[in-house]
Amino acid sequence: MTDPAPVLRREVDALIQTQITILNQAGPLTQLELADLRARSEKIRALFKAMDLSKPLPEDPVRKRKIAYPYPSA
């Protein structure tokens, strides 16, 4: 089975680039542009979620060290 992450990543990159182009325009956005902006944002969120779900879960839980004193003493 092929990894879907690169395909999803390219789609996310293209959507983000479109968002940047639209937001860099001079002048206010039209209602249609705002609606498209919201739709692309939702699509980006959905694609990121799909990428997260496509990653395998780690076999062993990651153990974090506990730090007794988070700040060095003076």
mmCIF file as gemmi writes it, N, C-alpha and C atoms, coordinates in Angstrom:
data_model
loop_
_atom_site.group_PDB
_atom_site.id
_atom_site.type_symbol
_atom_site.label_atom_id
_atom_site.label_alt_id
_atom_site.label_comp_id
_atom_site.label_asym_id
_atom_site.label_entity_id
_atom_site.label_seq_id
_atom_site.pdbx_PDB_ins_code
_atom_site.Cartn_x
_atom_site.Cartn_y
_atom_site.Cartn_z
_atom_site.occupancy
_atom_site.B_iso_or_equiv
_atom_site.pdbx_formal_charge
_atom_site.auth_seq_id
_atom_site.auth_asym_id
_atom_site.pdbx_PDB_model_num
ATOM 1 N N . MET Axp A 1 ? 0.846 -1.191 0 1 0 ? 1 A 1
ATOM 2 C CA . MET Axp A 1 ? 0 0 0 1 0 ? 1 A 1
ATOM 3 C C . MET Axp A 1 ? 0.883 1.244 0 1 0 ? 1 A 1
ATOM 4 N N . THR Axp A 2 ? 0.54 2.202 -0.824 1 0 ? 2 A 1
ATOM 5 C CA . THR Axp A 2 ? 1.343 3.418 -0.901 1 0 ? 2 A 1
ATOM 6 C C . THR Axp A 2 ? 0.939 4.383 0.197 1 0 ? 2 A 1
ATOM 7 N N . ASP Axp A 3 ? 1.886 5.202 0.572 1 0 ? 3 A 1
ATOM 8 C CA . ASP Axp A 3 ? 1.654 6.183 1.639 1 0 ? 3 A 1
ATOM 9 C C . ASP Axp A 3 ? 0.897 7.377 1.06 1 0 ? 3 A 1
ATOM 10 N N . PRO Axp A 4 ? -0.288 7.691 1.595 1 0 ? 4 A 1
ATOM 11 C CA . PRO Axp A 4 ? -1.065 8.808 1.052 1 0 ? 4 A 1
ATOM 12 C C . PRO Axp A 4 ? -0.564 10.179 1.512 1 0 ? 4 A 1
ATOM 13 N N . ALA Axp A 5 ? 0.34 10.211 2.487 1 0 ? 5 A 1
ATOM 14 C CA . ALA Axp A 5 ? 0.785 11.491 3.052 1 0 ? 5 A 1
ATOM 15 C C . ALA Axp A 5 ? 1.384 12.448 2.02 1 0 ? 5 A 1
ATOM 16 N N . PRO Axp A 6 ? 2.265 11.993 1.114 1 0 ? 6 A 1
ATOM 17 C CA . PRO Axp A 6 ? 2.818 12.957 0.144 1 0 ? 6 A 1
ATOM 18 C C . PRO Axp A 6 ? 1.758 13.587 -0.754 1 0 ? 6 A 1
ATOM 19 N N . VAL Axp A 7 ? 0.771 12.803 -1.145 1 0 ? 7 A 1
ATOM 20 C CA . VAL Axp A 7 ? -0.304 13.337 -1.996 1 0 ? 7 A 1
ATOM 21 C C . VAL Axp A 7 ? -1.123 14.355 -1.206 1 0 ? 7 A 1
ATOM 22 N N . LEU Axp A 8 ? -1.449 14.006 0.031 1 0 ? 8 A 1
ATOM 23 C CA . LEU Axp A 8 ? -2.206 14.93 0.877 1 0 ? 8 A 1
ATOM 24 C C . LEU Axp A 8 ? -1.404 16.199 1.138 1 0 ? 8 A 1
ATOM 25 N N . ARG Axp A 9 ? -0.109 16.037 1.366 1 0 ? 9 A 1
ATOM 26 C CA . ARG Axp A 9 ? 0.752 17.191 1.655 1 0 ? 9 A 1
ATOM 27 C C . ARG Axp A 9 ? 0.805 18.155 0.468 1 0 ? 9 A 1
ATOM 28 N N . ARG Axp A 10 ? 0.895 17.59 -0.746 1 0 ? 10 A 1
ATOM 29 C CA . ARG Axp A 10 ? 0.918 18.453 -1.941 1 0 ? 10 A 1
ATOM 30 C C . ARG Axp A 10 ? -0.401 19.218 -2.085 1 0 ? 10 A 1
ATOM 31 N N . GLU Axp A 11 ? -1.51 18.543 -1.791 1 0 ? 11 A 1
ATOM 32 C CA . GLU Axp A 11 ? -2.808 19.21 -1.876 1 0 ? 11 A 1
ATOM 33 C C . GLU Axp A 11 ? -2.925 20.316 -0.833 1 0 ? 11 A 1
ATOM 34 N N . VAL Axp A 12 ? -2.448 20.046 0.377 1 0 ? 12 A 1
ATOM 35 C CA . VAL Axp A 12 ? -2.458 21.06 1.436 1 0 ? 12 A 1
ATOM 36 C C . VAL Axp A 12 ? -1.587 22.243 1.031 1 0 ? 12 A 1
ATOM 37 N N . ASP Axp A 13 ? -0.408 21.957 0.507 1 0 ? 13 A 1
ATOM 38 C CA . ASP Axp A 13 ? 0.486 23.04 0.08 1 0 ? 13 A 1
ATOM 39 C C . ASP Axp A 13 ? -0.158 23.92 -0.988 1 0 ? 13 A 1
ATOM 40 N N . ALA Axp A 14 ? -0.844 23.289 -1.939 1 0 ? 14 A 1
ATOM 41 C CA . ALA Axp A 14 ? -1.505 24.053 -3.004 1 0 ? 14 A 1
ATOM 42 C C . ALA Axp A 14 ? -2.634 24.913 -2.423 1 0 ? 14 A 1
ATOM 43 N N . LEU Axp A 15 ? -3.406 24.35 -1.495 1 0 ? 15 A 1
ATOM 44 C CA . LEU Axp A 15 ? -4.491 25.12 -0.882 1 0 ? 15 A 1
ATOM 45 C C . LEU Axp A 15 ? -3.951 26.291 -0.06 1 0 ? 15 A 1
ATOM 46 N N . ILE Axp A 16 ? -2.884 26.053 0.679 1 0 ? 16 A 1
ATOM 47 C CA . ILE Axp A 16 ? -2.283 27.125 1.48 1 0 ? 16 A 1
ATOM 48 C C . ILE Axp A 16 ? -1.742 28.228 0.578 1 0 ? 16 A 1
ATOM 49 N N . GLN Axp A 17 ? -1.097 27.835 -0.522 1 0 ? 17 A 1
ATOM 50 C CA . GLN Axp A 17 ? -0.573 28.841 -1.454 1 0 ? 17 A 1
ATOM 51 C C . GLN Axp A 17 ? -1.706 29.677 -2.04 1 0 ? 17 A 1
ATOM 52 N N . THR Axp A 18 ? -2.826 29.043 -2.333 1 0 ? 18 A 1
ATOM 53 C CA . THR Axp A 18 ? -4 29.778 -2.836 1 0 ? 18 A 1
ATOM 54 C C . THR Axp A 18 ? -4.513 30.744 -1.777 1 0 ? 18 A 1
ATOM 55 N N . GLN Axp A 19 ? -4.565 30.282 -0.514 1 0 ? 19 A 1
ATOM 56 C CA . GLN Axp A 19 ? -5.01 31.156 0.58 1 0 ? 19 A 1
ATOM 57 C C . GLN Axp A 19 ? -4.097 32.382 0.679 1 0 ? 19 A 1
ATOM 58 N N . ILE Axp A 20 ? -2.805 32.162 0.619 1 0 ? 20 A 1
ATOM 59 C CA . ILE Axp A 20 ? -1.839 33.265 0.719 1 0 ? 20 A 1
ATOM 60 C C . ILE Axp A 20 ? -2.045 34.256 -0.422 1 0 ? 20 A 1
ATOM 61 N N . THR Axp A 21 ? -2.226 33.737 -1.638 1 0 ? 21 A 1
ATOM 62 C CA . THR Axp A 21 ? -2.425 34.607 -2.799 1 0 ? 21 A 1
ATOM 63 C C . THR Axp A 21 ? -3.675 35.467 -2.63 1 0 ? 21 A 1
ATOM 64 N N . ILE Axp A 22 ? -4.754 34.848 -2.186 1 0 ? 22 A 1
ATOM 65 C CA . ILE Axp A 22 ? -6.012 35.585 -1.994 1 0 ? 22 A 1
ATOM 66 C C . ILE Axp A 22 ? -5.845 36.65 -0.905 1 0 ? 22 A 1
ATOM 67 N N . LEU Axp A 23 ? -5.203 36.283 0.205 1 0 ? 23 A 1
ATOM 68 C CA . LEU Axp A 23 ? -5.074 37.221 1.327 1 0 ? 23 A 1
ATOM 69 C C . LEU Axp A 23 ? -4.082 38.358 1.035 1 0 ? 23 A 1
ATOM 70 N N . ASN Axp A 24 ? -3.198 38.17 0.067 1 0 ? 24 A 1
ATOM 71 C CA . ASN Axp A 24 ? -2.24 39.22 -0.289 1 0 ? 24 A 1
ATOM 72 C C . ASN Axp A 24 ? -2.804 40.231 -1.283 1 0 ? 24 A 1
ATOM 73 N N . GLN Axp A 25 ? -4.025 40.037 -1.722 1 0 ? 25 A 1
ATOM 74 C CA . GLN Axp A 25 ? -4.63 40.968 -2.662 1 0 ? 25 A 1
ATOM 75 C C . GLN Axp A 25 ? -4.853 42.325 -1.998 1 0 ? 25 A 1
ATOM 76 N N . ALA Axp A 26 ? -4.73 43.347 -2.8 1 0 ? 26 A 1
ATOM 77 C CA . ALA Axp A 26 ? -5.036 44.688 -2.297 1 0 ? 26 A 1
ATOM 78 C C . ALA Axp A 26 ? -6.55 44.843 -2.273 1 0 ? 26 A 1
ATOM 79 N N . GLY Axp A 27 ? -7.037 45.481 -1.264 1 0 ? 27 A 1
ATOM 80 C CA . GLY Axp A 27 ? -8.477 45.724 -1.176 1 0 ? 27 A 1
ATOM 81 C C . GLY Axp A 27 ? -9.19 44.645 -0.396 1 0 ? 27 A 1
ATOM 82 N N . PRO Axp A 28 ? -10.44 44.924 -0.056 1 0 ? 28 A 1
ATOM 83 C CA . PRO Axp A 28 ? -11.214 43.969 0.741 1 0 ? 28 A 1
ATOM 84 C C . PRO Axp A 28 ? -11.64 42.756 -0.099 1 0 ? 28 A 1
ATOM 85 N N . LEU Axp A 29 ? -11.89 41.658 0.598 1 0 ? 29 A 1
ATOM 86 C CA . LEU Axp A 29 ? -12.354 40.445 -0.065 1 0 ? 29 A 1
ATOM 87 C C . LEU Axp A 29 ? -13.85 40.535 -0.32 1 0 ? 29 A 1
ATOM 88 N N . THR Axp A 30 ? -14.272 39.94 -1.415 1 0 ? 30 A 1
ATOM 89 C CA . THR Axp A 30 ? -15.7 39.884 -1.713 1 0 ? 30 A 1
ATOM 90 C C . THR Axp A 30 ? -16.331 38.756 -0.892 1 0 ? 30 A 1
ATOM 91 N N . GLN Axp A 31 ? -17.644 38.718 -0.863 1 0 ? 31 A 1
ATOM 92 C CA . GLN Axp A 31 ? -18.352 37.656 -0.144 1 0 ? 31 A 1
ATOM 93 C C . GLN Axp A 31 ? -18.018 36.28 -0.728 1 0 ? 31 A 1
ATOM 94 N N . LEU Axp A 32 ? -17.882 36.199 -2.029 1 0 ? 32 A 1
ATOM 95 C CA . LEU Axp A 32 ? -17.535 34.942 -2.685 1 0 ? 32 A 1
ATOM 96 C C . LEU Axp A 32 ? -16.12 34.505 -2.281 1 0 ? 32 A 1
ATOM 97 N N . GLU Axp A 33 ? -15.184 35.462 -2.261 1 0 ? 33 A 1
ATOM 98 C CA . GLU Axp A 33 ? -13.814 35.131 -1.85 1 0 ? 33 A 1
ATOM 99 C C . GLU Axp A 33 ? -13.763 34.684 -0.388 1 0 ? 33 A 1
ATOM 100 N N . LEU Axp A 34 ? -14.55 35.321 0.474 1 0 ? 34 A 1
ATOM 101 C CA . LEU Axp A 34 ? -14.603 34.904 1.88 1 0 ? 34 A 1
ATOM 102 C C . LEU Axp A 34 ? -15.167 33.499 2.02 1 0 ? 34 A 1
ATOM 103 N N . ALA Axp A 35 ? -16.21 33.2 1.273 1 0 ? 35 A 1
ATOM 104 C CA . ALA Axp A 35 ? -16.795 31.854 1.315 1 0 ? 35 A 1
ATOM 105 C C . ALA Axp A 35 ? -15.791 30.815 0.823 1 0 ? 35 A 1
ATOM 106 N N . ASP Axp A 36 ? -15.08 31.143 -0.258 1 0 ? 36 A 1
ATOM 107 C CA . ASP Axp A 36 ? -14.055 30.224 -0.77 1 0 ? 36 A 1
ATOM 108 C C . ASP Axp A 36 ? -12.924 30.047 0.238 1 0 ? 36 A 1
ATOM 109 N N . LEU Axp A 37 ? -12.564 31.13 0.903 1 0 ? 37 A 1
ATOM 110 C CA . LEU Axp A 37 ? -11.509 31.085 1.916 1 0 ? 37 A 1
ATOM 111 C C . LEU Axp A 37 ? -11.899 30.139 3.049 1 0 ? 37 A 1
ATOM 112 N N . ARG Axp A 38 ? -13.126 30.257 3.514 1 0 ? 38 A 1
ATOM 113 C CA . ARG Axp A 38 ? -13.62 29.365 4.584 1 0 ? 38 A 1
ATOM 114 C C . ARG Axp A 38 ? -13.647 27.916 4.122 1 0 ? 38 A 1
ATOM 115 N N . ALA Axp A 39 ? -14.094 27.685 2.913 1 0 ? 39 A 1
ATOM 116 C CA . ALA Axp A 39 ? -14.171 26.32 2.385 1 0 ? 39 A 1
ATOM 117 C C . ALA Axp A 39 ? -12.779 25.695 2.273 1 0 ? 39 A 1
ATOM 118 N N . ARG Axp A 40 ? -11.81 26.486 1.786 1 0 ? 40 A 1
ATOM 119 C CA . ARG Axp A 40 ? -10.432 25.975 1.697 1 0 ? 40 A 1
ATOM 120 C C . ARG Axp A 40 ? -9.862 25.707 3.077 1 0 ? 40 A 1
ATOM 121 N N . SER Axp A 41 ? -10.173 26.559 4.048 1 0 ? 41 A 1
ATOM 122 C CA . SER Axp A 41 ? -9.691 26.35 5.411 1 0 ? 41 A 1
ATOM 123 C C . SER Axp A 41 ? -10.215 25.035 5.977 1 0 ? 41 A 1
ATOM 124 N N . GLU Axp A 42 ? -11.483 24.762 5.756 1 0 ? 42 A 1
ATOM 125 C CA . GLU Axp A 42 ? -12.067 23.494 6.22 1 0 ? 42 A 1
ATOM 126 C C . GLU Axp A 42 ? -11.415 22.31 5.517 1 0 ? 42 A 1
ATOM 127 N N . LYS Axp A 43 ? -11.149 22.454 4.229 1 0 ? 43 A 1
ATOM 128 C CA . LYS Axp A 43 ? -10.496 21.384 3.469 1 0 ? 43 A 1
ATOM 129 C C . LYS Axp A 43 ? -9.083 21.138 4.005 1 0 ? 43 A 1
ATOM 130 N N . ILE Axp A 44 ? -8.366 22.217 4.325 1 0 ? 44 A 1
ATOM 131 C CA . ILE Axp A 44 ? -7.015 22.085 4.878 1 0 ? 44 A 1
ATOM 132 C C . ILE Axp A 44 ? -7.076 21.346 6.208 1 0 ? 44 A 1
ATOM 133 N N . ARG Axp A 45 ? -8.019 21.722 7.069 1 0 ? 45 A 1
ATOM 134 C CA . ARG Axp A 45 ? -8.164 21.028 8.361 1 0 ? 45 A 1
ATOM 135 C C . ARG Axp A 45 ? -8.456 19.55 8.165 1 0 ? 45 A 1
ATOM 136 N N . ALA Axp A 46 ? -9.342 19.232 7.235 1 0 ? 46 A 1
ATOM 137 C CA . ALA Axp A 46 ? -9.703 17.837 6.975 1 0 ? 46 A 1
ATOM 138 C C . ALA Axp A 46 ? -8.503 17.049 6.445 1 0 ? 46 A 1
ATOM 139 N N . LEU Axp A 47 ? -7.711 17.67 5.585 1 0 ? 47 A 1
ATOM 140 C CA . LEU Axp A 47 ? -6.536 16.983 5.041 1 0 ? 47 A 1
ATOM 141 C C . LEU Axp A 47 ? -5.485 16.745 6.12 1 0 ? 47 A 1
ATOM 142 N N . PHE Axp A 48 ? -5.272 17.735 6.996 1 0 ? 48 A 1
ATOM 143 C CA . PHE Axp A 48 ? -4.33 17.53 8.093 1 0 ? 48 A 1
ATOM 144 C C . PHE Axp A 48 ? -4.802 16.406 9.008 1 0 ? 48 A 1
ATOM 145 N N . LYS Axp A 49 ? -6.107 16.351 9.253 1 0 ? 49 A 1
ATOM 146 C CA . LYS Axp A 49 ? -6.647 15.281 10.084 1 0 ? 49 A 1
ATOM 147 C C . LYS Axp A 49 ? -6.427 13.922 9.415 1 0 ? 49 A 1
ATOM 148 N N . ALA Axp A 50 ? -6.651 13.856 8.111 1 0 ? 50 A 1
ATOM 149 C CA . ALA Axp A 50 ? -6.429 12.616 7.371 1 0 ? 50 A 1
ATOM 150 C C . ALA Axp A 50 ? -4.96 12.208 7.426 1 0 ? 50 A 1
ATOM 151 N N . MET Axp A 51 ? -4.05 13.193 7.332 1 0 ? 51 A 1
ATOM 152 C CA . MET Axp A 51 ? -2.619 12.871 7.421 1 0 ? 51 A 1
ATOM 153 C C . MET Axp A 51 ? -2.281 12.34 8.803 1 0 ? 51 A 1
ATOM 154 N N . ASP Axp A 52 ? -2.862 12.943 9.847 1 0 ? 52 A 1
ATOM 155 C CA . ASP Axp A 52 ? -2.616 12.468 11.207 1 0 ? 52 A 1
ATOM 156 C C . ASP Axp A 52 ? -3.126 11.045 11.394 1 0 ? 52 A 1
ATOM 157 N N . LEU Axp A 53 ? -4.297 10.757 10.839 1 0 ? 53 A 1
ATOM 158 C CA . LEU Axp A 53 ? -4.873 9.432 10.99 1 0 ? 53 A 1
ATOM 159 C C . LEU Axp A 53 ? -4.129 8.378 10.177 1 0 ? 53 A 1
ATOM 160 N N . SER Axp A 54 ? -3.429 8.798 9.125 1 0 ? 54 A 1
ATOM 161 C CA . SER Axp A 54 ? -2.7 7.835 8.289 1 0 ? 54 A 1
ATOM 162 C C . SER Axp A 54 ? -1.371 7.416 8.912 1 0 ? 54 A 1
ATOM 163 N N . LYS Axp A 55 ? -0.919 8.15 9.934 1 0 ? 55 A 1
ATOM 164 C CA . LYS Axp A 55 ? 0.334 7.794 10.591 1 0 ? 55 A 1
ATOM 165 C C . LYS Axp A 55 ? 0.1 6.621 11.526 1 0 ? 55 A 1
ATOM 166 N N . PRO Axp A 56 ? 1.011 5.659 11.528 1 0 ? 56 A 1
ATOM 167 C CA . PRO Axp A 56 ? 0.845 4.56 12.482 1 0 ? 56 A 1
ATOM 168 C C . PRO Axp A 56 ? 1.116 5.032 13.907 1 0 ? 56 A 1
ATOM 169 N N . LEU Axp A 57 ? 0.392 4.452 14.842 1 0 ? 57 A 1
ATOM 170 C CA . LEU Axp A 57 ? 0.603 4.787 16.241 1 0 ? 57 A 1
ATOM 171 C C . LEU Axp A 57 ? 1.887 4.133 16.734 1 0 ? 57 A 1
ATOM 172 N N . PRO Axp A 58 ? 2.615 4.789 17.637 1 0 ? 58 A 1
ATOM 173 C CA . PRO Axp A 58 ? 3.838 4.176 18.155 1 0 ? 58 A 1
ATOM 174 C C . PRO Axp A 58 ? 3.487 2.925 18.966 1 0 ? 58 A 1
ATOM 175 N N . GLU Axp A 59 ? 4.38 1.92 18.871 1 0 ? 59 A 1
ATOM 176 C CA . GLU Axp A 59 ? 4.141 0.682 19.607 1 0 ? 59 A 1
ATOM 177 C C . GLU Axp A 59 ? 4.269 0.892 21.106 1 0 ? 59 A 1
ATOM 178 N N . ASP Axp A 60 ? 5.3 1.602 21.512 1 0 ? 60 A 1
ATOM 179 C CA . ASP Axp A 60 ? 5.524 1.878 22.927 1 0 ? 60 A 1
ATOM 180 C C . ASP Axp A 60 ? 5.182 3.33 23.202 1 0 ? 60 A 1
ATOM 181 N N . PRO Axp A 61 ? 4.505 3.588 24.304 1 0 ? 61 A 1
ATOM 182 C CA . PRO Axp A 61 ? 4.225 4.984 24.629 1 0 ? 61 A 1
ATOM 183 C C . PRO Axp A 61 ? 5.528 5.737 24.897 1 0 ? 61 A 1
ATOM 184 N N . VAL Axp A 62 ? 5.531 6.976 24.521 1 0 ? 62 A 1
ATOM 185 C CA . VAL Axp A 62 ? 6.711 7.815 24.727 1 0 ? 62 A 1
ATOM 186 C C . VAL Axp A 62 ? 6.748 8.223 26.19 1 0 ? 62 A 1
ATOM 187 N N . ARG Axp A 63 ? 7.856 7.936 26.828 1 0 ? 63 A 1
ATOM 188 C CA . ARG Axp A 63 ? 8.004 8.333 28.225 1 0 ? 63 A 1
ATOM 189 C C . ARG Axp A 63 ? 8.713 9.673 28.295 1 0 ? 63 A 1
ATOM 190 N N . LYS Axp A 64 ? 8.158 10.553 29.067 1 0 ? 64 A 1
ATOM 191 C CA . LYS Axp A 64 ? 8.766 11.865 29.242 1 0 ? 64 A 1
ATOM 192 C C . LYS Axp A 64 ? 9.438 11.901 30.6 1 0 ? 64 A 1
ATOM 193 N N . ARG Axp A 65 ? 10.622 12.477 30.615 1 0 ? 65 A 1
ATOM 194 C CA . ARG Axp A 65 ? 11.329 12.614 31.886 1 0 ? 65 A 1
ATOM 195 C C . ARG Axp A 65 ? 10.669 13.684 32.724 1 0 ? 65 A 1
ATOM 196 N N . LYS Axp A 66 ? 10.621 13.442 33.974 1 0 ? 66 A 1
ATOM 197 C CA . LYS Axp A 66 ? 10.126 14.463 34.883 1 0 ? 66 A 1
ATOM 198 C C . LYS Axp A 66 ? 11.318 15.275 35.365 1 0 ? 66 A 1
ATOM 199 N N . ILE Axp A 67 ? 11.162 16.553 35.306 1 0 ? 67 A 1
ATOM 200 C CA . ILE Axp A 67 ? 12.229 17.452 35.732 1 0 ? 67 A 1
ATOM 201 C C . ILE Axp A 67 ? 11.873 17.945 37.129 1 0 ? 67 A 1
ATOM 202 N N . ALA Axp A 68 ? 12.786 17.695 38.059 1 0 ? 68 A 1
ATOM 203 C CA . ALA Axp A 68 ? 12.523 18.069 39.44 1 0 ? 68 A 1
ATOM 204 C C . ALA Axp A 68 ? 12.407 19.586 39.582 1 0 ? 68 A 1
ATOM 205 N N . TYR Axp A 69 ? 13.313 20.306 38.973 1 0 ? 69 A 1
ATOM 206 C CA . TYR Axp A 69 ? 13.31 21.77 39.043 1 0 ? 69 A 1
ATOM 207 C C . TYR Axp A 69 ? 13.369 22.31 37.625 1 0 ? 69 A 1
ATOM 208 N N . PRO Axp A 70 ? 12.277 22.872 37.128 1 0 ? 70 A 1
ATOM 209 C CA . PRO Axp A 70 ? 12.27 23.331 35.753 1 0 ? 70 A 1
ATOM 210 C C . PRO Axp A 70 ? 13.185 24.54 35.525 1 0 ? 70 A 1
ATOM 211 N N . TYR Axp A 71 ? 13.528 25.254 36.586 1 0 ? 71 A 1
ATOM 212 C CA . TYR Axp A 71 ? 14.367 26.438 36.436 1 0 ? 71 A 1
ATOM 213 C C . TYR Axp A 71 ? 15.682 26.215 37.179 1 0 ? 71 A 1
ATOM 214 N N . PRO Axp A 72 ? 16.792 26.609 36.585 1 0 ? 72 A 1
ATOM 215 C CA . PRO Axp A 72 ? 18.065 26.413 37.28 1 0 ? 72 A 1
ATOM 216 C C . PRO Axp A 72 ? 18.145 27.313 38.525 1 0 ? 72 A 1
ATOM 217 N N . SER Axp A 73 ? 18.798 26.798 39.505 1 0 ? 73 A 1
ATOM 218 C CA . SER Axp A 73 ? 18.937 27.605 40.745 1 0 ? 73 A 1
ATOM 219 C C . SER Axp A 73 ? 19.975 28.686 40.53 1 0 ? 73 A 1
ATOM 220 N N . ALA Axp A 74 ? 19.813 29.76 41.248 1 0 ? 74 A 1
ATOM 221 C CA . ALA Axp A 74 ? 20.69 30.925 41.075 1 0 ? 74 A 1
ATOM 222 C C . ALA Axp A 74 ? 22.007 30.737 41.784 1 0 ? 74 A 1
